[in-house]
Amino acid sequence: MCPGGPSYAPVPWFWSDQYDCKLQIAGLNLGYTKVVTRPGTKPGAFSNWYFKGEEMIACDAINDARSFMMAKRWLAVAHRPCPELICDPSWDLAKF
């Protein structure tokens, strides 16, 4: 409504509950060159993190809401973790 104002570019996201499985997606994995899988904290939980080069572009989380929320937050800013940090299960996502 006001010309010259800041543009609105939300991070694309999606979720779906399929019986006992919750799928949550943040970002778009189009054009990825690398996928890193990270185990979740609960049995059967995990997340796939998509990178274009060293830049994180998306995350698919299965029963792993914490990874989804962190990915959504990081995709909204320029500073994002590298694949080496994401694939280390001992690295705490919240400390980045």
N, C-alpha and C positions, 0 to 999 in steps of 0.2 A: 504494500500500500504506500510505503514511503520510498521514493526513489533514492538509490545510493546507500540503502541500509545493508547490514550484513546479510550474506546469503545463508540459506538454511540447507545444509547437506547432511542429513542424518545417516548414521551407520545402518545399512540394511540388516535386518535380523528376522528370525523365524523360529517358531517352536511348535512341536507337536507331541502329544502323548499317545503312544501306541501300547495299550495294555500296561505292562510294567516297565516300559521303555520310554524315556523322555529324550527327544531329539531337540537340540537347540543349536541354531546356526547364527553366527555373527559374521558379517562381511560377505563378499562374493569371491569364490575361489576360481574365477575365470583367469586363465593365463598363468596359473601357478607353475613353478619349476621344481618345487620340493615340498614334500609332506612329512611332517614329524608327528609321531603318535606319542601321547603322554598318558600313562595310567592315572586313573582317578583315585580318590581316597577310599571309595567304597568298592566292594566286589562287583565286577562287571562294568564299572564306570571307566570311561576313557575319553580322550579328545584327540581329534586330528587337526593339526595346525598347518595352514597352507602359506607358503612363502613364494614370492616372486623375487628370485635372487636371495637377498638377505632381508627383504621387507615382508613382514607379516601382513597378509591380505585377508585371511578368513580363519574361522575355527568352527568345526563341527563337534559338538559335545554330546555324548551319550551318557545320560544319568550323571552328568558332571556339571551342575549349575555354577559352581565356583569358576571353572575354566571359562564357561560361556560369559559370565559377568565380567571377568578380567579382560577377555578378548574384546568384548564390546567397548569397554572403557579405553583400552589401548588403541583400538581402531579409530577412535574419535580424536586422538592426539598424534603428533608427529613422532614422538619417541616411543619405540616399541622394542620388545626383547628379541634377541637373535635366536635362530634355531637351536644352537648349542645349549642355551639356557632352558628353553622350553622342553627339550627332550631329557633333561636331567630331573628325574623324579624327586630328588632330594632338595631341589631348588624351590623355594616358597614363592608362589606366584604373587602373593600380596606384598612382597618386599621390593618389587621392582618399582 
